[in-house]
Amino acid sequence: MAHLGSRRKRALTLPVGLALTASLGFLPTGTASAVPAQETPSATVSTDGPKLSYVINTRGGHGTVKQVRKAIERAGGTVVNAYDRIGVIVAHSQNPRFAQTMRLVRGVDSAGATRTNPIVPQATKDIGVDQPLTAQQERTAAAQATADQDPMEPLQWDLPAIKADKAHEKSLGSSKVTVAVIDTGVDDTHPDLAANFDRSASANCVSGAPDTTAGSWRPAAGESDHGTHVAGTIAAAKNGVGVTGVAPGVKVSGIKVGNPDGFFYTEAVVCGFMWAADHGVDVTNNSYYTDPWMYNCKDDPDQGALVEAVARATRYAEGKGTVNVAAAGNSAEDLAAATIEDASSPNDTSPLPRTIDPAQCPDIPTMLPGVVTVSATGAKGLKASYSNYGNGVIDVAAPGGDSTVYQTPAPPATSGLILSTLPGGKYGYKAGTSMASPHVAGVVALIKSKHPYASAAAVKALLTLEADATACGEPYDIDGDGEVDAVCEGGKNRNGFYGAGVVDALDAVRW
C-alpha cells in the first residue's frame, strides 16, 4: 500500500479502470431519460447485494434534496448524511441496482458507489515507513540544540530547507489560525500538540457524518500514526519539548477520515472538507488519495460521481476562505503525461490494470481545480526519488524526505527522512509527499497569520509568489546509474518538478 513516503497510502496506486460497474453488476445509464422521484419503483427492490456506500449528487436546492432522499429510501437506501449546501447525499444500500436506479431520478446529476468492498471490518494495513527515534538519538540531538531550539530540532533539516528557523525569529504564527489535518486521526494528548490543538474544529468523519465525541478524532490502538506525524510537522509547539513545527504558534485540528483499514472513502472525505469549512478552518492538509481508485475517470458513472462529490466539497471549502493543500503522490509518475498505467485500482478488492489519461481521470483531491498540489524534495533540495511530478500540475514543492542513499542531510541531522510526532508522546521519521504537504500547509498558515483577511485565492497567490524558484537542473538521475529517471519540463519559474518553487516560510512572515 505504501513505500518510502506515502502520502498516506499516497505511494502506489495509479490508474485502474471501469471495473466497479462491471464487478458489481451495475448497468450503464447511457442516455436514459430521467424519471420523477415519485415514480421510482419500490415494490421489487432487491436487498441481497453487498452493503455499499454511495454518493448521490443532486441539482437544485433543499426541495430537490428532500425529494431525492425519498427516492433513496424507495430504492432500498438509507441516508447517512445530506449536505444540502452542495447537493451531496451519502447513503448505504444493499440493492445491487441502487446506483443505476438513482441515476434515473429527477434532480440527480450523478450517483456512484464509493467502494468495491462491502462495509465490513478488515485488518489494519501498514501505510508507510516508520522509524521511531531512539532514546540515544534524542539525547544526542538535545546535546547539540542551541538555546532557541527545541531538543530534537537539530535533526530537522527540513526547517532550514524552507527557512522556517529564520521565520520563527519573526513570528511563530497566530493562534487565531487553524489548520485541519484531514487524515487518519491526531493524538491531541501528545505533549508537542496538546497546547495547539483545536478541539472545536475536530471530528471523526469516517462514516460520512461527523462524530464530535471527545477523542473520536484520535487514532485507535493499532491504527495509523500518519495523521499525528503530519500534525507535528505543521504545528508542533516551540515549547522546549521534542520537535518544532513549521508554524508552531497556530492551531491544528484533527478530522479523522481514514478507516481502521487505512482507506479514505469519498463519503468521509466530503464530510472532512465540509466540517472544516463550517468550523472556521483556514487551511486543510490532505496527505492521501480518495480510495479505492487512485485515478477516478469521469466517464465511468461511479468514479465520475466521486469526482463530482469531492470537487463540490473542495469548492465549498474554498468559498468559505479555506486553502486546501494536498500531496501529489509517491509513484514517481508524470501527472501531465498523456497516459499512465494504473495496476492497483480498485485497491479494496481486485485491481484490474488499465491505461488512463490523467487529464480525464484525476487523482482526488490533489488534482482538483483550486487545490494546492505539492511535490516532495529531499535533503539536497532535489525532487525526491518517489515523488510524482508534472508541468502544470505541481504548484509548489517542499521537503518530504528521501533515502540517505540518494540525498544525505548535512550534520547534525542523520536521516534523510522527516522527523515529527507520533502517538503516545513519541517521535519518529517518515517520508513521502505526505510529509511535504504539511510543510506547505504550515507556510500557508504563516501567510494567513500575516494577512488574516486575505481570501483563499490571495493566500495561494502569495504562496507561489514567495516560493523560491527552482530550475530543473541537470538531467535527473537520482540513483546515479547513468539513466534518466524522470524528465523535468518547464523553466526556472514554473516546471514539473517544483512548480513555482520550494516554499519559503521566511517570506511568508515578512511580506
Order of alpha helices (4+ residues) and beta strands (2+ residues): alpha-beta-alpha-beta-beta-alpha-beta-beta-alpha-alpha-alpha-beta-beta-alpha-beta-alpha-beta-alpha-beta-beta-beta-beta-beta-beta-beta-alpha-alpha-beta-beta-alpha
